[in-house]
Amino acid sequence: MKIEILDTTLRDGEQGAGVEFSYDDKIRVITELDSLGVSYIEAGMITNSDGADFFNRLGKLDLKNSKLSVFTVTCKPDEKAEDNELLNYAASAPVRAATIYGKSWLYQITEVLHTTPEENLRIISDSIKFLISSGKEVIFDAEHFFDGYSDSPEYAMSVVKTAFESGASRVVLCDTNGGNLPDVVGLVCEAVCSKFDRIGVHCHNDMGMAAACTVAAVLSGVTHVQGTISGIGERCGNANLNTVIPVLQLKMGFDCIGKRIEKLTSVARNINEAGNLAFNENEPFVGGYAFTHKAGSHIDGVRKSHRSFEHISPETIGNKRNIVISGLSGRSAVIEKMDSYLTATDGSFSKDDVRVQKALEIIKERESKGYSYEDAGASLALTINEALGRRKSYFDLLSLKVIVEEDSSKEKHLSDEVGLTASAIIKISVDGKEYLTAGEGNGPVNALDVALRRALSRFYPDISKMHLTDYRVRVLDSNATASAVRVSIESTDGSSVWRTIGVSEDVINASWQALRDSVEYMLSK
């Protein structure tokens, strides 16, 4: 059975605090969602001429799998639909579908809209018919439907009936306040689906149950699902499509996006990056920790049978298995990790293999100094290659100087923060060829990053694809400013993400170690 997916990341998702997409970001999101094969992409709402221009540009996109939809409102009480400016914007948008929302809760109608139940039905009908007359497929979102049904089932059902009779292709039941339990959502959806076909659901996550409510709705007969990537959205967000899609398709046998589900992890990461959002590695299915194993018994079980501690194969949704290595790990964990670096000349690894013992000794020795490889897979890969005697040196550092000084060009007041500028001078050697260069940045680490990549780009042009996405420092003891610190760096080349670490009493030194590992790892790929 086919379940339609409407993604509203660019509309309801962007209503979340701290979420903002530029024009280029939006195009990237639309392209990613189209490659994933969602049925509809709700691209936003037009409120002015700039928004209209954006949709005019969207009309030139050649999408392969998805329909673009514009979001809009109903006309106002005592107003004709054709006289409403926002409806006219939506009608003129060169996209195939329009999503329009209207009231279905008597409380909202009288206390917020300040009109009568009869006028509300007229508003809904006229607005839908107007959009249909412009050539649009119309999806009607029945706002606050579950609260409305609780107060007056008869009136809530009359809203659904009016929308369908006016020509809506889908009617979507919205849990706008996000305050309903899955069993309530399921029972209400069952009652509506017993009388109407082509019913959808739109759930908010104010109780952390949007995904569960969505699944309950589908089990009750709903065939159209709305949500956002990573569940972003207003207040606590929306139903998380990264969870909903694999649950419906892999666990329940519904067809949401077919074989394109293998792209889910990469699409989720790319859309979060487009929105400059910190990706939640603990997300089910697509998170970096979703298939990460640390406990020795779990690792041993996974090595013998993946099914023992994994409910699905991570490759099914484009993710991958990860074994966490630490000084407390057994040899099984080290062997599992080393197996992923096997070459034709390595043979197989056993618990008695001296290479396994050497790798474990290196890891334990470095952990005693403060290193932690639990979330630094790239540094771990380099360490294992070192134990195997095949860590390649792509460049040698000959000299490094970092300068931080006060910016004297600006007028300062006592309450101002100190204005600092940073620069780095670096000299490297690659295959005997030396190169000296400098870089400036908004801090010493940024300056160091700029200088190193500028130097290496002469020898390794692909280094230009790499950039840092996260930088963290943790103090390892309580010896105030003399404490050792652990620096963690996250980097990406646009298609994959990796993490590295460095440890030192000097934060610049620790940063250099992590940055060096990050560059070496990319070049080794």
N, C-alpha and C positions, 0 to 999 in steps of 0.2 A: 504494500500500500504506500502511495506517495504522500509525503508530508511536505508542504511548501514551507520554505524558510524565508522570512522577510527580515533582513538585517537593518537595524535602525541606529547603527553606530554613529553615523554622521548627523543624525537628528537627535534622537533621545539620548544617545551616548554623549554627544557634545554638550548636552545640558548638565553633565556632571561637573562639579567644581574642579577647576584646574585642568579641564580638558578643552583643547582648542586645536583645530586643524586649519592650516593654511590652504590656499587653493591647490598647490602642488601636493600637499598631504592628502587632500580629499580625492584627487585623481589617483593617487597611489592606492588609497583605501578601496576605491571603486574597482580598480584593476585587480587588486588582490581578491576581493569578494567575487568578482566575475570569474576568476580562475578557479575559485572554490566551488562555484556552481550554485550559489544561493538563488532562489527563485526571484526575489525582489530585493532591490537596494534602495532604501529610503534615503535620498541624498540631502534632505534638508527642507527648510521652509523658506518661502520668499516673502520678505517683509518690506522690501524697497527695490529700487531700480538696480542696485548692485547685486542683490540676490537674483533678480531676473536675468542679469547679464551672465552670472555664473551658470544658471541652468541653460541659457542659450549656448554656452560653450560646451556644456555636458552633452547637448544634443548631437554634437559632432563625434562623440565617442562611438567606436565600433565594438559593442559588447557582444560576446559570443553566447553567454549562458543566462544572463540576468536581465530583468526589466528594471529600469530606473523609475522611481516614484517620487513625486513631489508631495510634501506634507502641507496641509492647510486646515483652515477653520471653516465652520459653517457661517452663514450670514447671521446678522444680529436680529433680535426681535424687531418686528415691524419693518424689516428691511428686505428688499428683493435680492435674490442671490446675484443677479446680474449687476447690481449696484455696489457690491462689496469689492473693495480694491484688492484684498488678498486673494479672494476667489478668482478674480480676473487675472491676477499674476499667475496663479496655478493653472488656470485654463489655457494660458498662452505658453506655458513652459513646454518645450519640445521633447517631452518624455512620454512614455506610453501609459503610465499609471499615475493616479493621485490617491493619497491616503487622507481622509478627512475625519476629524473627530467631532463628536457631539455628545450631549448629555443623555444619560439614561437613568439618573437617580433623581427622584422628585425633590429631595433636599437641595441638591445643586441647582435644579431648575428654578425653584422659588427663592432660594437664599443667595445664590451667586449670579444666576442669569436674570433673575427678577422678571420672570415671565410665567405664562401658564403652561401646563402640560400639553395642551392642544397646540399652542404656538410653537412649542419645542419640536413637535412632530412635523409641523409645517416647515420649520427652519431646516430640519434634516432632509426632508423630501426635496424641497426646492434646491438646496445646495448640491445634493447628489445629481439631480436631473440637469442642473446647469453644467456641471463638470462633464457629465456624459455627453451633453450636446456639443462639447468642444472636442470630442473624440477620445476621451480618457476612459480607461478602465478604472472604476472607483472601488476602493477598499474603505469600508466604514469602520472606524474605531469607536465602539460604544464605551465612552469614558465612565469610570466608576460603576461598571456594570454589576459587579458582585454585591456592592453595597446597595445599589438600586434594587437588585433582585431580592435582597434580604428585606427591604422595606415594602416593596410592592412588585411581586413577580409579574402581575398582570401588565403593569405599565412598562417594566423592563422588556418584557416580551413584545409589547407593542412597538417599541423602538426598533427591535430587530426586524419585525414584520414590515414596518414602514421603510426601513433601509433597503430591504430586498425588493419590495414592491416598487421602489423608486429607481431600481436598476443596479444597486451595488452588487459587485461580483463576489465579495466576501464581507462578512460582518465579524468583527473581532471583539471579543469580550475582554475588557481591560480591568485588571486589578490595580487601579491607578494608585491607591494608597498603599498597596503591598501588605495589607493587613489580614489576608485570608489564608486559612490553612489548606493544605492540599486536598483533604477529604471534602471540604466545602466547595472548593473549585471544581473538583471532580463531579460532585453531585449536581451542581448548577449547570455545568457543561453538558452532563448527560441529559438533563431536562431540556435544554435548548436544542441539542443535537437530535433529540427524539422528534422534534417538530420542524427543524430546518437543516439543510445541508450547507456545506461551504462555510463552516464556522471556524473562526480563529481565536487565538488567545494571546494576550500581552500582559505579562506579569512583572511587577516590581519587587525588589529584593529587600524590603524594609524589615522583614523578619528572617532573612537568610534562606527563604524557601521558594524563591522565584523559579529555580530549575525544577524543584519537586512539584510545584503547582503546575508547571507547564507539562511535565510528564503525566500528571494526573489528568489534565485536560485532554491530552492525546488519547489516553486510555479510555476516556469517556466519549470519544468520537470526533474531537477537533482535528482538522486536517491542515490548518495554517498556523504557523508558530512565528511569533516575533521576539526578537532579542538583540543583544549586542555582543560583539567580541569582548571577551574578558568580563562581561557583565557591567561595563562602565555605564554611567548614566546618573540622572538626578537623584539626590539624596544617597541612598544605599545602592543605587544601580538597578539594572534590569536582569532578566533571565540571561544567564551566561551561555551563549551559543557554543562555546568551546566544550561545555559540559553537556548541554541539551542534545546537540547533534550526535555525538558518539553514543550517548545513552539510548536515544531513539533508534539509531541505525544499527549499532553493534550489539546492544543488549536486548532490543525489543523487535528487531527485524523490519522496521519501517525504512523506506528509502527516502533519505533527505537530500543527499548530494552525491550518491553513488560512489564510484571509485575515487572521486576527487577528495574523499575524506582523508586520503594519504597526505594531502597538502595542508591539513588543518593546523598542525604545529607551526609550520613555517609561515602560514598566513597570519596566525595569531600573533606571532612575534613581530612580523613586518608591520602589522597594523598598530601594535603598541609602540613600535619605534617611530612610525609616522606621526603619532600623536605625542611623541616625546614622553611616553609614560614608562615608569619602571615596571618591567614585567614581573608578575608574581610567579616565582619559581615553584610555589606550592600549589599552583592550579592543578586540579585533576586533569588527567589525560595529556595536556600539552605542556605542563610545567617541567622545568629541568629536574625537579625532585620526584616527579610522579612515578618514575621507575628507577629510583636510586636506592641502593641497598647498602646498609652499613653494618648491621648485626652479623657476626660471624656465622651463626646458624642459618640466617636468611641467605647469605652469600653462598654457603655450601649447598643449600637447597636449590637455589636458582641455577647453580652450575650443573646440578644433576637433572633438574627439570624446571624450566621457566615457569610452568604453570603452578609450581608450588607456592610462589609468592607474587605472582603477577596475574591479574584478572583478565588481561588481554595482552596480545603481543604489542609492544610499543611501536613497532614499525607500521602497524595498521593505521595509526593516525599521524605517521611521520615523525614520531619521537624516537628516542633510543634509550637503551638500558645503560645504567651507570653504576659501577661498583665503587664505593667510597673506601679509600685506603687510608689507614692511620697506623700509628705505632702499635695499636692494640689489635690490628687486623691479623688474622691467621694467614697461613700460607695459601689457603684456598682463595682468599681474596686477592692476593698478589698474583697468583697464577691466572685467575679470571681476567685481571687487568692486563697482564702481560700477553695473554693469548690474543688480545686485540691488536698487538703489535708484531705478531708472528710474520716472518718472511720465509721464503722457500728453504733457506739454509739454516733456519733455527731449529727445526725439528719440533718436538712437543716439550712442554714443561711439566715437571713433576715436583712433588713436595721436597724431594731430596736434591733437586737441581741446584748447583752452586750459584747459578744466575738468580734464582728465586731468593736464595739466602742473601746474596749481595744486595739485591734491590731492597729487601726488608731491612737490612742493616743500615743502608743509606737513609731510608725513610725514618727509621727510629732515631738515628743520630741527628737528623735535621729537625725532627719534632722536638728533641730535647732542647733545641735552641729557639724554639718558638714557631717553627714552620707548621702549617696545617694544610693538608692536601684534600680535606673533605670537600671544599668548594673551589678547588684550583686544579681542575683536570688537566689543563695545558701544562702547568708546571710539573705535575705528576708524570705526564707522558714524556717530558724531557728527562725527568729523573730516571724513569725506567729505561729509556734509550741510553742513558749514561751507564746504567748498570749492565746493559747488554753490549756496551762498548761501541755504540754507534751514534752517539750524540754528535751532530755535525756543528762545527763552528762556522757560522756564516760571516762573522766579522770579529775583529779584535778591537777593543777599546784601548787607545793609546793615551788619551788624556781627556779630562772632563773638568769644566769649571762652570759653576752656577753663581750668578751674581744677583743679589736682591738689594735694591736701593730705594730710598724714598724719592717720590716724584716731587721735585721742587717747583714744577711749573704751575701748580694749582694753589690758589689761596686757601688757607686752612683755618679752621676754628678749633677751639679746645675740645669741642664735643665730636668733631669729625673723626672717623677712623683714619688710620695712617694710610696715606696713598703710596703704594709700593709698585715698582716695576721689576720684572724678572727677565733675565736673559741667560742663555746657556751657550757655552763654546765647547764644541766636541771635535775630537780628532779620532778617526777610525781607520782601520786597514782592512781591505778585502783583497785576498789573493796577492798580497804584497803591495797593493796600490793604496796610498794614503790619501785621506781627504779631510780637510779642516773646514768646519762651517759653524754658523751660529744661528740661534733662534730666539725669538721673544715670545712671551706668553703672559697670561694674566696671573701667573704664579710660577714658582720654580719648576714644578712637575710638568706643567703645560709647556714651558720654555724648553725643558729637556726633551719632551716628546717631539716638539716641532723640530728641534735641532737634529735629533737622531734620525727622524724620518726624512728630513731634507738631505742628510748625508747619505743615507742608504738608497734613496731614490735614484742616485746615479748608477748604482749597481743592480738594484732590484726594483724596477719600475712599478711592480704590482703592489709595493708597499703603500702606494697612494690610496688604495682601496680600504686600508685599515684605519679605524679611528677608535678612540677610547670612549666607552659608554658609561663607565662607573669607576669611581676611585674611592677607596675606604681606608681609613687608618685605625688600627686598634692598639692601645697601649697594653703591653704584656705584663707589666708589674707596676708597683706603686712607688717607684723611685723618682717621682715627679718628672722634671724635664730631662733627667738622665735615663729614663726608662727605655727599654727596647720596644720597638713598635713593629707591628706586622702590617704591611701595605698589601691590599688586594686590588687588582685592576681587572676590569671586564672590558673586552675588546670585541670588535666585530669587523667583518669584511663585507657586510651587507647581506650575506647568505648564512653565516654561522656565527656563533658566539662562543668565546672561550675566556677562561679566567686564570690568572697567574698571581703569584705571591712573592714577596720579598721580606726579609727580617733583618733589622739592624738597630743599633742605638741612634743612628743617624737617619732621619726620615728621607733625606735625599738618596742616601745609599740604598735603603729599602725600596724606594720608588724605582731606582735604577734597575735593581734586580728584577722586579716585577715587570717593568717595561721591556727589559732585555728578553725575558722569557716570552713575553707576548709577541715580540717581533720574531724571535727564533721559531716559535710555534707556527706562526703564519707562514714563514718561509719554508718550514718543513712540510707544510700541507701541500 
